[in-house]
Amino acid sequence: MEPQTIPIATSTEFEAPVLEVIQKRRSLRAFAEKPVEAEKIKSLFEAARWAPSSVNEQPWRYLYATRNQPERWNRIFETLNEGNKVWVKHAPLLIVSFAKKDFSRNSRPNASAIYDLGAANAFLSLQATALGLTVHQMGGFDKEKARAVLGIPGTFEMGVIMAIGYPGNPHELPDPLKQRELAPRIRNVQAEFVRNDSF
Ligand SMILES: Cc1cc2nc3c(=O)[nH]c(=O)nc-3n(C[C@H](O)[C@H](O)[C@H](O)COP(=O)(O)O)c2cc1C
């Protein structure tokens, strides 16, 4: 017998009020030519800095390059999957995120390292939205190549690479990407993932 798949209820609507930055944040693929100002780059990392982390370890680490640092920017770009390269080629800012695997105070494994990096990246993304920028996180890159070309030691776990810039013209994207860019955001409804009784 075929295993039964139960359809998941989804919606494009907000079910309750949320912060404007949460409403507006999107992982866009079309970037404007405009570079990201140095003070805005600093604000992105400042937002990450104030994220919560297990015992305040702050395991997040970032390596970034702007398009006017072509050698550094290319080193990061070249680690991306071909499907990502198609649209990332116009991104004015690339950020590589990674996390320290052990606690600094006792060298024990930090099971929360990647969890905490995710929180920091979320803070960074929302700050970016408030600054009029779009952040597109990517897991689609060669982690070992990135580690090698960027000199990231094995004591750090690779996170995502982020492509960042001001939103551009979606009509300049190649066709399948253009459709995705213009499509509404869709999410599972709360009833699919929130319980107030037992599992
Ligand atoms: C860990 C992670 C990895 C992702 N990897 C990619 C990727 O390699 N390429 C891509 O185009 N988008 C990638 N995304 C973006 C997601 O597809 C996107 O967040 C999702 O479709 C929801 O869209 P939204 O962020 O605009 O709400 C990734 C997002 C996360 C959080």
The ligand as a MOL file (V3000), in Angstrom:
LIG
                    3D

  0  0  0     0  0            999 V3000
M  V30 BEGIN CTAB
M  V30 COUNTS 31 33 0 0 0
M  V30 BEGIN ATOM
M  V30 1 C 20.0990 27.3150 5.8720 0
M  V30 2 C 19.5370 27.9250 4.6170 0
M  V30 3 C 20.0560 27.5530 3.3800 0
M  V30 4 C 19.5700 28.1380 2.1950 0
M  V30 5 N 20.1750 27.8240 1.0060 0
M  V30 6 C 19.7880 28.4630 -0.1210 0
M  V30 7 C 20.5070 28.2730 -1.3430 0
M  V30 8 O 21.5360 27.5760 -1.4050 0
M  V30 9 N 20.0480 28.9110 -2.4480 0
M  V30 10 C 18.9350 29.7230 -2.4300 0
M  V30 11 O 18.5930 30.2800 -3.4720 0
M  V30 12 N 18.2590 29.9550 -1.2700 0
M  V30 13 C 18.6580 29.3540 -0.1190 0
M  V30 14 N 18.0130 29.6200 1.0740 0
M  V30 15 C 16.8720 30.5750 1.1050 0
M  V30 16 C 15.5340 29.8700 1.3170 0
M  V30 17 O 15.1750 29.2050 0.1310 0
M  V30 18 C 14.4680 30.9210 1.7370 0
M  V30 19 O 14.8040 31.4400 2.9950 0
M  V30 20 C 13.0670 30.3080 1.7920 0
M  V30 21 O 12.6370 29.9240 0.5080 0
M  V30 22 C 12.0380 31.2740 2.3680 0
M  V30 23 O 11.9940 32.4720 1.6270 0
M  V30 24 P 12.1510 33.8780 2.3560 0
M  V30 25 O 13.4580 33.8660 3.1110 0
M  V30 26 O 12.1350 34.9280 1.2670 0
M  V30 27 O 10.9940 34.0410 3.3060 0
M  V30 28 C 18.4950 29.0700 2.2540 0
M  V30 29 C 17.9850 29.4530 3.5150 0
M  V30 30 C 18.5030 28.9110 4.6750 0
M  V30 31 C 17.9550 29.3800 6.0070 0
M  V30 END ATOM
M  V30 BEGIN BOND
M  V30 1 1 1 2
M  V30 2 1 2 3
M  V30 3 2 2 30
M  V30 4 2 3 4
M  V30 5 1 4 5
M  V30 6 1 4 28
M  V30 7 2 5 6
M  V30 8 1 6 7
M  V30 9 1 6 13
M  V30 10 2 7 8
M  V30 11 1 7 9
M  V30 12 1 9 10
M  V30 13 2 10 11
M  V30 14 1 10 12
M  V30 15 2 12 13
M  V30 16 1 13 14
M  V30 17 1 14 15
M  V30 18 1 14 28
M  V30 19 1 15 16
M  V30 20 1 16 17
M  V30 21 1 16 18
M  V30 22 1 18 19
M  V30 23 1 18 20
M  V30 24 1 20 21
M  V30 25 1 20 22
M  V30 26 1 22 23
M  V30 27 1 23 24
M  V30 28 2 24 25
M  V30 29 1 24 26
M  V30 30 1 24 27
M  V30 31 2 28 29
M  V30 32 1 29 30
M  V30 33 1 30 31
M  V30 END BOND
M  V30 END CTAB
M  END
